[in-house]
Amino acid sequence: MKKQVVIAMGLAVLSTGAYASKARLQALGQDANGSQYLDDSRNVLLNPAHLNYHKDFVTMEFGDTANGTDQNSSPRAEGGMFKASGNMVYGLYFGAENDTANLVDAGVDFDPNTVGVQTTGETNNTDFFVAGDAGVQWGARLSYHSFKDKQATADVKSDLTTLRVGVISGDTEGFLKFGLTNKAEDGTNEMKGKSDMDLGITHAVGDIDYMIRYISNEFENAAGSKNKTQNTHVGAARSYKLNDKASAWASAWYMMDKDDNEYGTVGEVKSTKLPVSIGIEVMAKDWLTLRGSVGQNIIGTTENDAGDEKTIADSTSVAAGASLTFGDLSVDGMISNDADGNGAAQSDNTASGNGTLRTDALMSRVSMTYKF
């Protein structure tokens, strides 16, 4: 119950536009597709049980319609609608990126000994959501995409189906994603997803959230060569209510990642790191909310297949963002700067720039959300 009260208080204190977008999460040092401790409507993509707290809204992320990995400098277009009906909440979302599908699709041409026709990557992804309250809050998200191209020099196909479920009970919440189908082929090469799992648990004790997350992926080609990825993350975060208009967060994670690649000569790569981040959000005006964060790996090393270690360098990251609120409509974005000196707004943002604020390109990674 305590966690639900905290969420409700946060929604009442901050502006309507404070819960809306990739831009807000990244400006506060979080992953663009959801946080295990910081409340945001995009958490419904990570744990669909959060639909019980975030519903009756339409959201849009502006970006490129072409397929590819979503980045600050080249965001992907996506968006959807979530609506309550009786005791249930339903949602339909278009264009959300699936990292596992991208790995399999990219792997079709990953073998350096063969050359085929590269697939286009996951495309036209569609997500179906449903959530409700049965004593505990629950939710489910089914993701699907299917693509084929017989006009290419060889038949190109890719298919993906994943299911993500989540629950929230008192001060504890968890989610689990598992892959149902994931395959890509281009007539020369073929890649199949063998396993796809994402498990996360958060338990709140007072103002501190304790978290664990385990991600595991495995896929192989027609010859049986495999790529295995395992990520184990353990962390803690604390929230601070500075006053009636400002909040702050601090988090630390211990991350152990391993990638075992049987293709080429890469082999097994391991990394161990301890990233720490601090974020703050302030309602400067009724119509304006500002936020920012700073983070760095306190420790961080990588180890190659030969067992040689290397310290992770240049890991300090600073980001800033803003929300403009007009009643029930909000516009979010990263506060832009000139990353490369050429004034090109598309590649400019505080997450990768050199710190020069440009007022002719106010925000990048822009989203719009309307709550009804």
N, C-alpha and C positions, 0 to 999 in steps of 0.2 A: 504493500500500500504506500509506503514511503516514497518509492520511486515515482508512482503515479502523481503524488502530491507535488513533488519537485517539478515534474514536467508541466503540470497545470499552472504552477506559480510562474515558471519561466515564460510560458505562453502569455500570461497576463501582464508580465512586466515589460517584455521587449516588444518592439514594433511588429506589425503584421508581416513585414518583409523580412524578418529575421530568420524565418524558417522556410527556405525555398530552394536552394540551388547548390550546384557544384562550386560556384564562386564563393559562397559563404563558407562551406566546409574547407576548401583549400586555403582561403584567407586565414582560417583559424588553425591551419596546420594539419587538417584531416584528409583522409582519402575522399576522392570526389564522389564515391558511391556509397557513402554512409559511415557513421561513427559508432563505436561501441559504447560511448559514454556521453557525447555531446548531442543534445536533442536537435533534430532537424527533420523536416519532412522527407528528405531523401533517404532517411533511414529505412523507409518502407521497402527500398530496393535491397537493403542488407537483411533486414528482419521484417517480413511482411506483417507481423503482429502489431507493428507500430501504426498500421492503418486505423486501429481503434482510437488513436489519439490525433492522427493527421488524416482528415477526410474532407470531402466537399471542396475540392480545389482542382484547378487546371494549371499545369506548369509546362513551360517550354524552354528548352535550352537551344540557343541560336548557334549555328555552326555550319560546317560543310556537309553536304548530302552524300559525298563520296565515302566509300568504305575506308576503313583504316583505324588505327589506334587513336583514341581521344587524347589530345594534349592541350596544354594551355595555349600554345601558339597556333594550334589548328583544331579547335573543338568540333565535335560531331553534333549534328542536329538530332534532337530527340525531344520527346514530351508525351504527356498523357493526361488522363482525367481520373479522379477518384471520387466516388459518390456513395454516400450512405443511403441504405434503403431498409427501413425497419431496424432490426438488430444486427444487420449485416453491412459490410462495406465491400464495394466492388471497384475494380480498377482496370483500365486498359492503357498500356504504355507502348510507345513505338520507338525503336531505334536505340535502345539501351545496349551498350557494348558488352560483349562476352569475351573475356580474356582467354578462356579455354578454347573457344572456337577459333580465335585468332591464332593460337599456338598450333592447332591441328592444321588449319588452312595454310599457314606459313610453312609448316613442315613438309608440305607436298613437294616443294622445291628446295628443301633443306639439305638433301643428300647431295654433296658436291660431285658425286660420280655420275649422276644422272641429270638430265635437263628436260623438264616437261613444261607444260603450259601452266603458269601460275594461276591458281584460283583467285577469285576476287575478294576472298575473306568473307566473314559473316555479314549478311546483308538483310535488310528489312526485318530485323528482329522484332518480334511481337511478344509482349508479356501480358498475362492474364492474372489478376489478383482477386482474392477473396479473403475476408477476415471477419471475425466475430468474437463474442465474449461468452464462454461457457464455464464461468467460474474463474478461469484464467483466460487472458487474451491470446488469441491464436490467429495465424494468418498463413497463406500459401501463395506462391508465385510460380506460374508455369511459363517457361521461356521457350520460344520456338522460332526456328528459321529454316528455310529450305531454298536452295538455289541450284539451277542447272543451266548449262549453255552448250547446246549442240551445234551452234554456229561457229564455235572455235575449231581449231585444227584437230582437237581431240575433245571428247565429251568431258565437260567440267561439271562436277556436282559437289555440293556440300550440304550437310544436314546437321541440325542440333536440336536437342530437347533436354532441358534441365528442369528440376523441381527444387524449389527452396521453401522450407517451412520454418515457422518461428513461433515462440511462445513467450509470454511475459506473465510472471506470477510473483506478486509482491515485489521484493527487492532483487529478484533474479530473473534474467531473461536469457534466451538462447536461440540460435538459429542453426540450420543444417541445410546445405545444398548438396545435391548429388546429381550426377549426369545420367541421363537415360540413353541418349544416342548422341554421337559426335563423330562425323566422318567426312573426309574430303578426298577427292580423287580428280585426276586430270588426264586419264588415259595412259600416262606413263608411270606415275607414282600414286600411291594411296596411303592415307594416314587414317588411323582409327584411334579414337579416345578409349582407353582401357578403364580408366577410373577418373573421377572428378568429384572431389569432396571439399567442402568448406564448412567448418564447425566453429562456432563462437559462443562463449558464455561470459556474461557479465553479472557480478553480484555487488550490490551497493551496501556499504556500511557507513551510515552517516553521509558525509560529504565526499567520501572516497569510493570510487568504483574499482573493483579488482576484475581483471579481464584475462581471458585466454582465447587464443585462436589457432586453429590448425588447418592448413590448406595442403592438399595433396592432389597432384595431377600425374597421369601417366598416359602416354600414347605411343604407338608404334607404326612402322611402315610395313609394306607387304613382305619385306624380307625378314621381319621380326626384330629389327633394331628399335630400341626404345629410348624414350626420354622421360625421366622421372624427376618431379619437383616436389619437395617437402619443405613447408614453412611452419615453424613452431614459434608462436609469439606469446609472451606472458607480460602483462603490464598493469599499471595502476594509474589512476587519474583523480584529480581533486578539483572541485568547482568552488569558486569564491564569489559571493555576492558583495561587490564593493559598495554599491549604494542602489537606490531605486532605479538608476538608469544604466548601470554598468555591471558587467560580470566578467570573470576571468577564469581560465582553466590552465592546469599544469598536468602534464602526463609524462610517463617514462615507460619504455618497453624494452624487454630483453628479447632479441630476435635471433633465431638460429635457422638459417636457410641453406638448403642443399639442392643442387641441380646436377643430376647424373645424365650426361648426354652421350649416347653411344654413336652418334654420327660424327664423322670427321675425326679430329684430334682434340676436341675440347675436353672430353672426359668429365670427371667429377669436380665441381666447384662448390666450395662451402664459404659461408660468411657468418660472422657473429658480430652483432652491434647492439648498442644501447642508445637509441635516439631519445632525446628529451625535448619537449616543446612547451611553449608558453603562449597562450592566446588571450586576447581581450576584446570585448565588444561593448560599444557605448552608443546609447541613443542620444545623439547630439541634438536632434530636433524631433518633433513628432513625425516628420516626413523623412528624416535622415538618420540612418544607423551606420556607424563606422566600426571597422574591426581590423585586427592585424595579429600576426604571430611571428615568433622566431623559434628556430629549432636547430639542433646539432647532435651529431653522434658523439657522446661522451667517450665511448670506445667503439672501435669498428675495425675489423680485419677481414680479409678474404684469403682463401687458400686454394691454389690451383690443384690440378690432378697430380702434380709432382710433389705436393706437400709444402710448397713454398708459400709463405705468408706475405701479405702486403697490407699496410694500414690504409683504411679508406680516407682519402684526402678531400678537402674542400666540401665539407658536408653542411656548412652553415646555410640555412634557408630562411629568408624573410619574405612575407607576403602581406598584402593589405587589400581590403575590399570595402564595398559600401552597398547599402540598400536604399533606394528611393521609393517611398511609400505614398500612394495616392488613394486613400480610402482602403478598399479591399484589393487594390491592384498594387503590386510591387515589382520593381526592376532591380535585379542584383547584378553585381559584376566585380571583377578584380579591378583595382585602380591601376590604370595603364601607365607604362613608362616607355622610354625608347630603348629597347634591348640592344639594337644593333646600330643606332645612329642614323638610320635612313628614314625614320619617321613612319615606317610601315606598321600600322596599328595591329595587323593580324598576328604578328610575331612578338608583340610587346606585352609584357605583363610583369608584375612585381616578383613573380616566382622565378623568372629567369633573366630579368633585365639587369641593367647596371645602376639602377637607382635614380634615373633622371625622370622626374614627373612631367608628363606632357598634358597640357590642358586641351589640346586639339584632338586628343584621343582619350577621352575621360576614363572609359572602362573597357576591359576585354572580358572574354568568357561571360557573355551577358545572358541572363535568363529573365523570364517574365512569369509571374504567378498571380492568379486571381482566385480568391477564396469566396465562396458563396454559401 
